Amino acid sequence: MFKKITSVFTVTLMNYGMALCQPVDSGNFDSIKVIKQGASLIQVSKQFSFTEGPATDKKGNIFFTDQPNDKIWKFDTHGQLSVFMDKTGRSNGLYFDKKGRLIACADEKNQLWAITPQKKVTILINDFHGLRLNGPNDLWMDPKGGIYFTDPYYQRDYWERKKPDIDGQKVYYLANGKQEAVVVDGDLMQPNGVVGTPDGKYLYVADIQAGKTYQYEIRADGGLINRKLFIQQGSDGMTLDNKGNLYITGKGVTIYDKSGKRIGNIPVPANWTANVCFGGKDRTTLFITASESIYTLQMEVRGVE
């Protein structure tokens, strides 16, 4: 989400390389069956300003953003932490496509970017019917390569404008190979987190301002039908595991099963937990972005994104 940037500072070089990895006393997780027995929440590093947008590549390496510092970082499968890219268009949400490109919600100029491993940037979308988007925030790619993205309005300190060009805060779909997105839900207060099932049948969208998360059926053309309230809780970023459990962020990480029953909450010692994903070679490491810190937790389940 990243609501407001208060300062921009340069990340020091002293913490590059091997992550610090400090265990955090967050209680006993044994009652939450999706967490590995005896696992501890690990603080990997705390050198950031506001972390967001984690995404995992095919090898299990995790990439995430530090939006105030305009950087994308990499946390690899060996525990090495390094800067992948500077000057990222103020990237927020990230997702890897099948070509290995990092698709980024670059809200400095309200665009969607595709970034190659060589850091070549292609702008996928620049506007909506000639109007600037509010600020693409989070995204999910369907099996066809289409992109669902949320477009809430959070006033940025680095913008000259002081109000949105578009009426409303909406969810869009950019079909694979298309240059124009379409609105798939324009009846939300402030959509934020978005994630879909790996079979491409269902999409989840969190309306963070309304404090609700919805489930939709996905049509063959990418449209959404049969919206239903899934849980009475909003979220920033979200993810799913291989059992269909949904992971909600904000105050720690709250886990719900595929019927909407609450499994439990992972308390995270931060003012705000912005996003979450699974990574590592076997996708059983839960990776959590939480303000100035990043955390990991070993799980019994695997990620599917």
Secondary structure, 3 states (H helix, E strand, C coil): CCCCCCCCCCCCHHHCEECCCEEECCCCCCCCCCECCCCCEEEEECCCCCEEEEEECCCCCEEEEEHHHCEEEEECCCCEEEEEEECCCCEEEEEECCCCCEEEEECCCCEEEEECCCCCEEEEECCECCECCCCCCCEEECCCCCEEEEECCCCCCCCCCCCCCCCCEEEEEECCCCCCCEEEEEEECCEEEEEECCCCCEEEEEECCCCEEEEEEECCCCCEEEEEEEECCCCCCEEEECCCCEEEEECCEEEECCCCCEEEEECCCCCCECEEEEECCCCCEEEEEECCEEEEEEECCCECC
